[in-house]
């Protein structure tokens, strides 16, 4: 059974909404692009465009891999959908992909949004 956080991330993906949350004690503003599991843990590949980070966040934003058990205070909001400019590299964040916002996903997601 998916966690409430997983369900909120899925809902945000389906509606192309931004997510504001706390991850490892830092406030993040992200768009979730891929959702699934890695090593049995619920995991999301996100694009962080604002908020705080343990490492430097470039002004244009950066891809982030989030373990959902470490995410709290999730809020969904309307706003521009952001995924960055580079999609040339394959992702290694989510091993078993349940959902992908890309309708032509090369990762064979188990479900459609």
N, CA, C and O atoms as a Tinker XYZ file with bonds, in Angstrom:
   452  protein
     1  N      0.848000   -1.188000    0.000000    73     2
     2  CA     0.000000    0.000000    0.000000    64     1     3
     3  C      0.889000    1.246000    0.000000    63     2     4     5
     4  O      1.745000    1.395000    0.872000    81     3
     5  N      0.694000    2.124000   -0.957000    73     3     6
     6  CA     1.528000    3.325000   -1.037000    64     5     7
     7  C      1.311000    4.253000    0.162000    63     6     8     9
     8  O      0.219000    4.316000    0.728000    81     7
     9  N      2.357000    4.960000    0.528000    73     7    10
    10  CA     2.282000    5.917000    1.629000    64     9    11
    11  C      1.490000    7.151000    1.195000    63    10    12    13
    12  O      1.322000    7.388000   -0.001000    81    11
    13  N      1.000000    7.944000    2.163000    73    11    14
    14  CA     0.333000    9.200000    1.816000    64    13    15
    15  C      1.247000   10.137000    1.012000    63    14    16    17
    16  O      0.773000   10.847000    0.125000    81    15
    17  N      2.531000   10.143000    1.313000    73    15    18
    18  CA     3.480000   10.984000    0.570000    64    17    19
    19  C      3.571000   10.527000   -0.879000    63    18    20    21
    20  O      3.560000   11.353000   -1.791000    81    19
    21  N      3.659000    9.224000   -1.097000    73    19    22
    22  CA     3.696000    8.669000   -2.451000    64    21    23
    23  C      2.453000    9.106000   -3.222000    63    22    24    25
    24  O      2.551000    9.534000   -4.373000    81    23
    25  N      1.289000    8.998000   -2.591000    73    23    26
    26  CA     0.030000    9.373000   -3.246000    64    25    27
    27  C      0.007000   10.856000   -3.600000    63    26    28    29
    28  O     -0.487000   11.224000   -4.666000    81    27
    29  N      0.530000   11.713000   -2.728000    73    27    30
    30  CA     0.588000   13.147000   -3.031000    64    29    31
    31  C      1.525000   13.424000   -4.203000    63    30    32    33
    32  O      1.211000   14.251000   -5.059000    81    31
    33  N      2.658000   12.754000   -4.252000    73    31    34
    34  CA     3.583000   12.929000   -5.376000    64    33    35
    35  C      2.926000   12.458000   -6.677000    63    34    36    37
    36  O      3.081000   13.104000   -7.713000    81    35
    37  N      2.198000   11.342000   -6.635000    73    35    38
    38  CA     1.502000   10.852000   -7.823000    64    37    39
    39  C      0.438000   11.854000   -8.274000    63    38    40    41
    40  O      0.298000   12.135000   -9.464000    81    39
    41  N     -0.300000   12.380000   -7.315000    73    39    42
    42  CA    -1.330000   13.375000   -7.625000    64    41    43
    43  C     -0.714000   14.618000   -8.276000    63    42    44    45
    44  O     -1.249000   15.148000   -9.250000    81    43
    45  N      0.409000   15.071000   -7.733000    73    43    46
    46  CA     1.096000   16.245000   -8.298000    64    45    47
    47  C      1.557000   15.970000   -9.724000    63    46    48    49
    48  O      1.449000   16.838000  -10.589000    81    47
    49  N      2.064000   14.781000   -9.970000    73    47    50
    50  CA     2.516000   14.428000  -11.315000    64    49    51
    51  C      1.348000   14.425000  -12.295000    63    50    52    53
    52  O      1.461000   14.964000  -13.396000    81    51
    53  N      0.241000   13.829000  -11.907000    73    51    54
    54  CA    -0.920000   13.734000  -12.796000    64    53    55
    55  C     -1.473000   15.110000  -13.148000    63    54    56    57
    56  O     -1.934000   15.327000  -14.269000    81    55
    57  N     -1.427000   16.042000  -12.192000    73    55    58
    58  CA    -1.965000   17.387000  -12.402000    64    57    59
    59  C     -0.891000   18.391000  -12.814000    63    58    60    61
    60  O     -1.184000   19.570000  -13.008000    81    59
    61  N      0.357000   17.926000  -12.948000    73    59    62
    62  CA     1.501000   18.803000  -13.268000    64    61    63
    63  C      1.572000   19.968000  -12.274000    63    62    64    65
    64  O      1.661000   21.134000  -12.657000    81    63
    65  N      1.528000   19.608000  -10.977000    73    63    66
    66  CA     1.626000   20.601000   -9.915000    64    65    67
    67  C      3.009000   20.577000   -9.287000    63    66    68    69
    68  O      3.699000   19.558000   -9.298000    81    67
    69  N      3.395000   21.713000   -8.745000    73    67    70
    70  CA     4.642000   21.811000   -7.996000    64    69    71
    71  C      4.433000   21.221000   -6.606000    63    70    72    73
    72  O      3.317000   21.183000   -6.088000    81    71
    73  N      5.537000   20.760000   -6.015000    73    71    74
    74  CA     5.522000   20.207000   -4.666000    64    73    75
    75  C      6.447000   21.049000   -3.798000    63    74    76    77
    76  O      7.596000   21.304000   -4.160000    81    75
    77  N      5.935000   21.475000   -2.651000    73    75    78
    78  CA     6.756000   22.117000   -1.630000    64    77    79
    79  C      6.804000   21.129000   -0.475000    63    78    80    81
    80  O      5.761000   20.674000   -0.005000    81    79
    81  N      8.010000   20.790000   -0.011000    73    79    82
    82  CA     8.138000   19.782000    1.037000    64    81    83
    83  C      9.418000   20.016000    1.832000    63    82    84    85
    84  O     10.242000   20.865000    1.491000    81    83
    85  N      9.557000   19.247000    2.885000    73    83    86
    86  CA    10.801000   19.232000    3.652000    64    85    87
    87  C     11.479000   17.898000    3.380000    63    86    88    89
    88  O     10.852000   16.844000    3.484000    81    87
    89  N     12.765000   17.946000    3.029000    73    87    90
    90  CA    13.545000   16.736000    2.783000    64    89    91
    91  C     14.851000   16.865000    3.543000    63    90    92    93
    92  O     15.630000   17.791000    3.317000    81    91
    93  N     15.078000   15.926000    4.444000    73    91    94
    94  CA    16.275000   15.947000    5.291000    64    93    95
    95  C     16.449000   17.303000    5.974000    63    94    96    97
    96  O     17.552000   17.844000    6.049000    81    95
    97  N     15.334000   17.835000    6.467000    73    95    98
    98  CA    15.364000   19.071000    7.239000    64    97    99
    99  C     15.425000   20.352000    6.433000    63    98   100   101
   100  O     15.523000   21.435000    7.011000    81    99
   101  N     15.369000   20.260000    5.117000    73    99   102
   102  CA    15.459000   21.455000    4.269000    64   101   103
   103  C     14.205000   21.596000    3.409000    63   102   104   105
   104  O     13.685000   20.618000    2.872000    81   103
   105  N     13.739000   22.826000    3.292000    73   103   106
   106  CA    12.566000   23.114000    2.471000    64   105   107
   107  C     12.962000   23.045000    0.999000    63   106   108   109
   108  O     13.951000   23.649000    0.586000    81   107
   109  N     12.185000   22.308000    0.215000    73   107   110
   110  CA    12.474000   22.130000   -1.215000    64   109   111
   111  C     11.238000   22.499000   -2.032000    63   110   112   113
   112  O     10.105000   22.334000   -1.581000    81   111
   113  N     11.478000   22.995000   -3.227000    73   111   114
   114  CA    10.414000   23.232000   -4.196000    64   113   115
   115  C     10.796000   22.433000   -5.433000    63   114   116   117
   116  O     11.820000   22.691000   -6.066000    81   115
   117  N      9.946000   21.449000   -5.768000    73   115   118
   118  CA    10.300000   20.490000   -6.820000    64   117   119
   119  C      9.104000   20.183000   -7.721000    63   118   120   121
   120  O      7.955000   20.467000   -7.382000    81   119
   121  N      9.409000   19.600000   -8.868000    73   119   122
   122  CA     8.420000   18.943000   -9.723000    64   121   123
   123  C      8.859000   17.488000   -9.823000    63   122   124   125
   124  O     10.006000   17.199000  -10.165000    81   123
   125  N      7.939000   16.572000   -9.524000    73   123   126
   126  CA     8.257000   15.147000   -9.563000    64   125   127
   127  C      8.045000   14.616000  -10.978000    63   126   128   129
   128  O      7.005000   14.860000  -11.589000    81   127
   129  N      9.030000   13.892000  -11.493000    73   127   130
   130  CA     9.005000   13.437000  -12.881000    64   129   131
   131  C      8.838000   11.920000  -12.987000    63   130   132   133
   132  O      8.111000   11.432000  -13.853000    81   131
   133  N      9.509000   11.179000  -12.109000    73   131   134
   134  CA     9.407000    9.713000  -12.090000    64   133   135
   135  C      9.172000    9.275000  -10.649000    63   134   136   137
   136  O      9.782000    9.807000   -9.721000    81   135
   137  N      8.283000    8.300000  -10.472000    73   135   138
   138  CA     7.928000    7.813000   -9.145000    64   137   139
   139  C      7.946000    6.293000   -9.159000    63   138   140   141
   140  O      7.455000    5.668000  -10.099000    81   139
   141  N      8.512000    5.701000   -8.119000    73   139   142
   142  CA     8.570000    4.243000   -8.042000    64   141   143
   143  C      9.323000    3.789000   -6.813000    63   142   144   145
   144  O      9.157000    4.344000   -5.726000    81   143
   145  N     10.168000    2.759000   -6.995000    73   143   146
   146  CA    10.882000    2.158000   -5.866000    64   145   147
   147  C     12.335000    1.869000   -6.223000    63   146   148   149
   148  O     12.665000    1.527000   -7.359000    81   147
   149  N     13.183000    2.016000   -5.225000    73   147   150
   150  CA    14.592000    1.639000   -5.321000    64   149   151
   151  C     14.956000    0.923000   -4.028000    63   150   152   153
   152  O     14.798000    1.481000   -2.942000    81   151
   153  N     15.436000   -0.296000   -4.139000    73   151   154
   154  CA    15.788000   -1.052000   -2.940000    64   153   155
   155  C     14.629000   -1.202000   -1.977000    63   154   156   157
   156  O     14.830000   -1.224000   -0.763000    81   155
   157  N     13.409000   -1.306000   -2.505000    73   155   158
   158  CA    12.227000   -1.460000   -1.665000    64   157   159
   159  C     11.697000   -0.162000   -1.084000    63   158   160   161
   160  O     10.667000   -0.168000   -0.411000    81   159
   161  N     12.374000    0.945000   -1.327000    73   159   162
   162  CA    11.963000    2.251000   -0.795000    64   161   163
   163  C     11.231000    3.058000   -1.862000    63   162   164   165
   164  O     11.623000    3.052000   -3.029000    81   163
   165  N     10.173000    3.749000   -1.462000    73   163   166
   166  CA     9.496000    4.667000   -2.376000    64   165   167
   167  C     10.459000    5.807000   -2.712000    63   166   168   169
   168  O     11.055000    6.415000   -1.824000    81   167
   169  N     10.598000    6.083000   -4.008000    73   167   170
   170  CA    11.602000    7.035000   -4.485000    64   169   171
   171  C     11.027000    7.882000   -5.606000    63   170   172   173
   172  O     10.209000    7.413000   -6.398000    81   171
   173  N     11.467000    9.146000   -5.667000    73   171   174
   174  CA    11.024000   10.037000   -6.739000    64   173   175
   175  C     12.220000   10.749000   -7.349000    63   174   176   177
   176  O     13.100000   11.236000   -6.640000    81   175
   177  N     12.237000   10.801000   -8.672000    73   175   178
   178  CA    13.182000   11.654000   -9.383000    64   177   179
   179  C     12.470000   12.979000   -9.577000    63   178   180   181
   180  O     11.411000   13.041000  -10.202000    81   179
   181  N     13.059000   14.040000   -9.038000    73   179   182
   182  CA    12.434000   15.357000   -9.074000    64   181   183
   183  C     13.377000   16.376000   -9.681000    63   182   184   185
   184  O     14.583000   16.157000   -9.787000    81   183
   185  N     12.791000   17.501000  -10.077000    73   183   186
   186  CA    13.596000   18.636000  -10.515000    64   185   187
   187  C     13.394000   19.735000   -9.487000    63   186   188   189
   188  O     12.304000   20.298000   -9.381000    81   187
   189  N     14.454000   20.046000   -8.719000    73   187   190
   190  CA    14.371000   21.092000   -7.706000    64   189   191
   191  C     14.724000   22.426000   -8.346000    63   190   192   193
   192  O     15.796000   22.579000   -8.930000    81   191
   193  N     13.813000   23.389000   -8.232000    73   191   194
   194  CA    14.015000   24.696000   -8.849000    64   193   195
   195  C     14.136000   25.825000   -7.835000    63   194   196   197
   196  O     14.495000   26.944000   -8.203000    81   195
   197  N     13.843000   25.553000   -6.563000    73   195   198
   198  CA    13.960000   26.581000   -5.526000    64   197   199
   199  C     14.005000   25.898000   -4.166000    63   198   200   201
   200  O     13.803000   24.689000   -4.049000    81   199
   201  N     14.273000   26.697000   -3.148000    73   199   202
   202  CA    14.341000   26.177000   -1.792000    64   201   203
   203  C     15.773000   25.928000   -1.370000    63   202   204   205
   204  O     16.719000   26.450000   -1.960000    81   203
   205  N     15.910000   25.118000   -0.334000    73   203   206
   206  CA    17.218000   24.851000    0.254000    64   205   207
   207  C     17.764000   23.510000   -0.217000    63   206   208   209
   208  O     17.032000   22.669000   -0.738000    81   207
   209  N     19.068000   23.333000   -0.021000    73   207   210
   210  CA    19.717000   22.089000   -0.415000    64   209   211
   211  C     20.952000   21.885000    0.443000    63   210   212   213
   212  O     21.553000   22.849000    0.918000    81   211
   213  N     21.329000   20.627000    0.642000    73   211   214
   214  CA    22.578000   20.340000    1.350000    64   213   215
   215  C     23.784000   20.687000    0.497000    63   214   216   217
   216  O     24.861000   20.975000    1.018000    81   215
   217  N     23.601000   20.659000   -0.813000    73   215   218
   218  CA    24.659000   21.074000   -1.740000    64   217   219
   219  C     24.149000   22.288000   -2.509000    63   218   220   221
   220  O     22.961000   22.606000   -2.469000    81   219
   221  N     25.024000   22.935000   -3.182000    73   219   222
   222  CA    24.675000   24.155000   -3.910000    64   221   223
   223  C     23.615000   23.868000   -4.978000    63   222   224   225
   224  O     23.758000   22.939000   -5.773000    81   223
   225  N     22.553000   24.675000   -4.984000    73   223   226
   226  CA    21.515000   24.564000   -6.006000    64   225   227
   227  C     21.777000   25.632000   -7.062000    63   226   228   229
   228  O     21.713000   26.824000   -6.760000    81   227
   229  N     22.071000   25.222000   -8.301000    73   227   230
   230  CA    22.303000   26.203000   -9.365000    64   229   231
   231  C     21.056000   27.067000   -9.580000    63   230   232   233
   232  O     19.944000   26.611000   -9.312000    81   231
   233  N     21.220000   28.303000  -10.057000    73   231   234
   234  CA    20.069000   29.194000  -10.265000    64   233   235
   235  C     18.992000   28.590000  -11.171000    63   234   236   237
   236  O     17.806000   28.866000  -10.995000    81   235
   237  N     19.404000   27.772000  -12.136000    73   235   238
   238  CA    18.430000   27.172000  -13.057000    64   237   239
   239  C     17.784000   25.912000  -12.483000    63   238   240   241
   240  O     16.863000   25.369000  -13.094000    81   239
   241  N     18.243000   25.434000  -11.324000    73   239   242
   242  CA    17.705000   24.229000  -10.709000    64   241   243
   243  C     18.551000   23.007000  -11.022000    63   242   244   245
   244  O     19.541000   23.085000  -11.750000    81   243
   245  N     18.136000   21.861000  -10.451000    73   243   246
   246  CA    18.915000   20.636000  -10.641000    64   245   247
   247  C     18.064000   19.411000  -10.320000    63   246   248   249
   248  O     17.132000   19.480000   -9.519000    81   247
   249  N     18.400000   18.283000  -10.962000    73   247   250
   250  CA    17.731000   17.012000  -10.701000    64   249   251
   251  C     18.096000   16.519000   -9.307000    63   250   252   253
   252  O     19.251000   16.608000   -8.891000    81   251
   253  N     17.087000   15.989000   -8.574000    73   251   254
   254  CA    17.292000   15.445000   -7.234000    64   253   255
   255  C     16.544000   14.124000   -7.101000    63   254   256   257
   256  O     15.433000   13.965000   -7.606000    81   255
   257  N     17.171000   13.193000   -6.417000    73   255   258
   258  CA    16.563000   11.901000   -6.115000    64   257   259
   259  C     16.118000   11.928000   -4.650000    63   258   260   261
   260  O     16.944000   12.111000   -3.755000    81   259
   261  N     14.824000   11.749000   -4.404000    73   259   262
   262  CA    14.294000   11.824000   -3.044000    64   261   263
   263  C     13.766000   10.466000   -2.590000    63   262   264   265
   264  O     12.984000    9.827000   -3.294000    81   263
   265  N     14.198000   10.033000   -1.416000    73   263   266
   266  CA    13.625000    8.861000   -0.759000    64   265   267
   267  C     12.416000    9.361000    0.021000    63   266   268   269
   268  O     12.563000   10.167000    0.940000    81   267
   269  N     11.227000    8.894000   -0.332000    73   267   270
   270  CA    10.009000    9.500000    0.191000    64   269   271
   271  C      9.824000    9.326000    1.691000    63   270   272   273
   272  O      9.103000   10.114000    2.303000    81   271
   273  N     10.444000    8.333000    2.303000    73   271   274
   274  CA    10.334000    8.181000    3.759000    64   273   275
   275  C     11.023000    9.327000    4.496000    63   274   276   277
   276  O     10.803000    9.514000    5.692000    81   275
   277  N     11.848000   10.088000    3.796000    73   275   278
   278  CA    12.538000   11.238000    4.389000    64   277   279
   279  C     11.863000   12.563000    4.039000    63   278   280   281
   280  O     12.383000   13.631000    4.361000    81   279
   281  N     10.705000   12.495000    3.380000    73   279   282
   282  CA     9.961000   13.689000    2.967000    64   281   283
   283  C      8.827000   13.934000    3.957000    63   282   284   285
   284  O      8.149000   12.997000    4.379000    81   283
   285  N      8.623000   15.205000    4.325000    73   283   286
   286  CA     7.507000   15.569000    5.207000    64   285   287
   287  C      6.930000   16.915000    4.767000    63   286   288   289
   288  O      7.459000   17.573000    3.871000    81   287
   289  N      5.848000   17.300000    5.410000    73   287   290
   290  CA     5.221000   18.613000    5.178000    64   289   291
   291  C      4.953000   18.872000    3.695000    63   290   292   293
   292  O      5.284000   19.940000    3.180000    81   291
   293  N      4.358000   17.904000    3.017000    73   291   294
   294  CA     4.129000   18.003000    1.570000    64   293   295
   295  C      2.913000   18.879000    1.277000    63   294   296   297
   296  O      1.837000   18.687000    1.844000    81   295
   297  N      3.107000   19.838000    0.382000    73   295   298
   298  CA     2.019000   20.677000   -0.115000    64   297   299
   299  C      2.113000   20.720000   -1.633000    63   298   300   301
   300  O      3.204000   20.826000   -2.193000    81   299
   301  N      0.972000   20.639000   -2.291000    73   299   302
   302  CA     0.918000   20.768000   -3.744000    64   301   303
   303  C      0.436000   22.169000   -4.077000    63   302   304   305
   304  O     -0.402000   22.734000   -3.373000    81   303
   305  N      0.975000   22.725000   -5.162000    73   303   306
   306  CA     0.531000   24.053000   -5.576000    64   305   307
   307  C      0.601000   24.170000   -7.093000    63   306   308   309
   308  O      1.366000   23.473000   -7.758000    81   307
   309  N     -0.213000   25.062000   -7.610000    73   307   310
   310  CA    -0.165000   25.360000   -9.032000    64   309   311
   311  C      1.032000   26.252000   -9.305000    63   310   312   313
   312  O      1.437000   27.038000   -8.448000    81   311
   313  N      1.587000   26.133000  -10.473000    73   311   314
   314  CA     2.734000   26.940000  -10.880000    64   313   315
   315  C      3.356000   26.329000  -12.112000    63   314   316   317
   316  O      2.960000   25.241000  -12.530000    81   315
   317  N      4.316000   27.004000  -12.697000    73   315   318
   318  CA     4.953000   26.484000  -13.914000    64   317   319
   319  C      5.578000   25.111000  -13.677000    63   318   320   321
   320  O      6.237000   24.884000  -12.662000    81   319
   321  N      5.364000   24.206000  -14.622000    73   319   322
   322  CA     5.962000   22.871000  -14.562000    64   321   323
   323  C      7.414000   22.986000  -15.009000    63   322   324   325
   324  O      7.687000   23.513000  -16.088000    81   323
   325  N      8.338000   22.506000  -14.203000    73   323   326
   326  CA     9.763000   22.640000  -14.515000    64   325   327
   327  C     10.447000   21.283000  -14.493000    63   326   328   329
   328  O     10.268000   20.490000  -13.568000    81   327
   329  N     11.237000   21.035000  -15.535000    73   327   330
   330  CA    12.002000   19.789000  -15.574000    64   329   331
   331  C     13.413000   20.001000  -16.077000    63   330   332   333
   332  O     14.108000   19.027000  -16.365000    81   331
   333  N     13.852000   21.217000  -16.191000    73   331   334
   334  CA    15.214000   21.458000  -16.650000    64   333   335
   335  C     15.336000   21.296000  -18.149000    63   334   336   337
   336  O     14.378000   20.934000  -18.831000    81   335
   337  N     16.528000   21.569000  -18.653000    73   335   338
   338  CA    16.722000   21.559000  -20.089000    64   337   339
   339  C     17.377000   20.316000  -20.639000    63   338   340   341
   340  O     17.300000   20.072000  -21.843000    81   339
   341  N     18.023000   19.515000  -19.799000    73   339   342
   342  CA    18.780000   18.375000  -20.308000    64   341   343
   343  C     18.096000   17.068000  -19.949000    63   342   344   345
   344  O     17.882000   16.768000  -18.775000    81   343
   345  N     17.759000   16.302000  -20.959000    73   343   346
   346  CA    17.141000   14.990000  -20.744000    64   345   347
   347  C     17.936000   13.907000  -21.471000    63   346   348   349
   348  O     17.405000   12.843000  -21.788000    81   347
   349  N     19.195000   14.186000  -21.729000    73   347   350
   350  CA    19.997000   13.263000  -22.534000    64   349   351
   351  C     20.537000   12.085000  -21.726000    63   350   352   353
   352  O     20.752000   11.007000  -22.280000    81   351
   353  N     20.757000   12.273000  -20.440000    73   351   354
   354  CA    21.308000   11.195000  -19.614000    64   353   355
   355  C     20.179000   10.316000  -19.077000    63   354   356   357
   356  O     19.099000   10.814000  -18.759000    81   355
   357  N     20.427000    9.019000  -18.976000    73   355   358
   358  CA    19.419000    8.138000  -18.393000    64   357   359
   359  C     19.456000    8.280000  -16.876000    63   358   360   361
   360  O     20.496000    8.590000  -16.295000    81   359
   361  N     18.319000    8.052000  -16.251000    73   359   362
   362  CA    18.234000    8.206000  -14.799000    64   361   363
   363  C     18.573000    6.892000  -14.107000    63   362   364   365
   364  O     18.328000    5.815000  -14.650000    81   363
   365  N     19.131000    6.988000  -12.917000    73   363   366
   366  CA    19.431000    5.799000  -12.120000    64   365   367
   367  C     18.815000    5.913000  -10.730000    63   366   368   369
   368  O     19.111000    5.103000   -9.852000    81   367
   369  N     17.974000    6.897000  -10.529000    73   367   370
   370  CA    17.355000    7.166000   -9.230000    64   369   371
   371  C     16.306000    6.113000   -8.880000    63   370   372   373
   372  O     16.319000    5.559000   -7.781000    81   371
   373  N     15.402000    5.841000   -9.813000    73   371   374
   374  CA    14.265000    4.952000   -9.566000    64   373   375
   375  C     14.473000    3.654000  -10.343000    63   374   376   377
   376  O     14.457000    3.648000  -11.574000    81   375
   377  N     14.670000    2.546000   -9.606000    73   375   378
   378  CA    14.924000    1.251000  -10.250000    64   377   379
   379  C     13.665000    0.664000  -10.877000    63   378   380   381
   380  O     13.688000    0.211000  -12.022000    81   379
   381  N     12.573000    0.672000  -10.129000    73   379   382
   382  CA    11.304000    0.117000  -10.594000    64   381   383
   383  C     10.320000    1.275000  -10.756000    63   382   384   385
   384  O      9.802000    1.798000   -9.769000    81   383
   385  N     10.067000    1.672000  -11.998000    73   383   386
   386  CA     9.269000    2.864000  -12.285000    64   385   387
   387  C      7.779000    2.520000  -12.292000    63   386   388   389
   388  O      7.327000    1.663000  -13.052000    81   387
   389  N      7.030000    3.207000  -11.430000    73   387   390
   390  CA     5.576000    3.059000  -11.402000    64   389   391
   391  C      4.907000    4.096000  -12.299000    63   390   392   393
   392  O      3.984000    3.771000  -13.046000    81   391
   393  N      5.373000    5.350000  -12.225000    73   391   394
   394  CA     4.797000    6.451000  -12.989000    64   393   395
   395  C      5.910000    7.309000  -13.574000    63   394   396   397
   396  O      6.948000    7.517000  -12.945000    81   395
   397  N      5.680000    7.804000  -14.787000    73   395   398
   398  CA     6.614000    8.722000  -15.449000    64   397   399
   399  C      5.762000    9.756000  -16.181000    63   398   400   401
   400  O      4.847000    9.389000  -16.918000    81   399
   401  N      6.051000   11.047000  -15.986000    73   399   402
   402  CA     5.261000   12.078000  -16.668000    64   401   403
   403  C      5.484000   12.057000  -18.176000    63   402   404   405
   404  O      4.669000   12.587000  -18.931000    81   403
   405  N      6.578000   11.450000  -18.616000    73   403   406
   406  CA     6.875000   11.359000  -20.044000    64   405   407
   407  C      6.007000   10.262000  -20.669000    63   406   408   409
   408  O      6.173000    9.087000  -20.341000    81   407
   409  N      5.080000   10.631000  -21.566000    73   407   410
   410  CA     4.237000    9.599000  -22.177000    64   409   411
   411  C      5.027000    8.617000  -23.046000    63   410   412   413
   412  O      4.551000    7.517000  -23.325000    81   411
   413  N      6.219000    9.005000  -23.470000    73   411   414
   414  CA     7.081000    8.134000  -24.274000    64   413   415
   415  C      8.235000    7.581000  -23.440000    63   414   416   417
   416  O      9.338000    7.377000  -23.948000    81   415
   417  N      7.973000    7.342000  -22.169000    73   415   418
   418  CA     9.002000    6.900000  -21.230000    64   417   419
   419  C      9.749000    5.658000  -21.711000    63   418   420   421
   420  O      9.128000    4.689000  -22.147000    81   419
   421  N     11.084000    5.685000  -21.633000    73   419   422
   422  CA    11.863000    4.494000  -21.967000    64   421   423
   423  C     11.973000    3.521000  -20.784000    63   422   424   425
   424  O     12.622000    2.481000  -20.898000    81   423
   425  N     11.332000    3.859000  -19.638000    73   423   426
   426  CA    11.498000    3.066000  -18.417000    64   425   427
   427  C     10.353000    2.091000  -18.158000    63   426   428   429
   428  O     10.300000    1.489000  -17.085000    81   427
   429  N      9.456000    1.922000  -19.089000    73   427   430
   430  CA     8.334000    0.979000  -18.971000    64   429   431
   431  C      7.588000    1.122000  -17.644000    63   430   432   433
   432  O      7.534000    0.172000  -16.863000    81   431
   433  N      7.012000    2.301000  -17.381000    73   431   434
   434  CA     6.275000    2.472000  -16.121000    64   433   435
   435  C      5.112000    1.489000  -16.019000    63   434   436   437
   436  O      4.489000    1.135000  -17.020000    81   435
   437  N      4.832000    1.056000  -14.788000    73   435   438
   438  CA     3.774000    0.070000  -14.549000    64   437   439
   439  C      2.379000    0.658000  -14.727000    63   438   440   441
   440  O      1.428000   -0.068000  -15.019000    81   439
   441  N      2.255000    1.987000  -14.551000    73   439   442
   442  CA     0.951000    2.651000  -14.611000    64   441   443
   443  C      1.049000    3.928000  -15.434000    63   442   444   445
   444  O      2.123000    4.513000  -15.576000    81   443
   445  N     -0.077000    4.343000  -15.966000    73   443   446
   446  CA    -0.172000    5.617000  -16.688000    64   445   447
   447  C     -0.764000    6.668000  -15.759000    63   446   448   449
   448  O     -1.571000    6.359000  -14.882000    81   447
   449  N     -0.360000    7.887000  -15.960000    73   447   450
   450  CA    -0.921000    8.986000  -15.168000    64   449   451
   451  C     -2.253000    9.416000  -15.749000    63   450   452
   452  O     -2.889000   10.330000  -15.224000    81   451
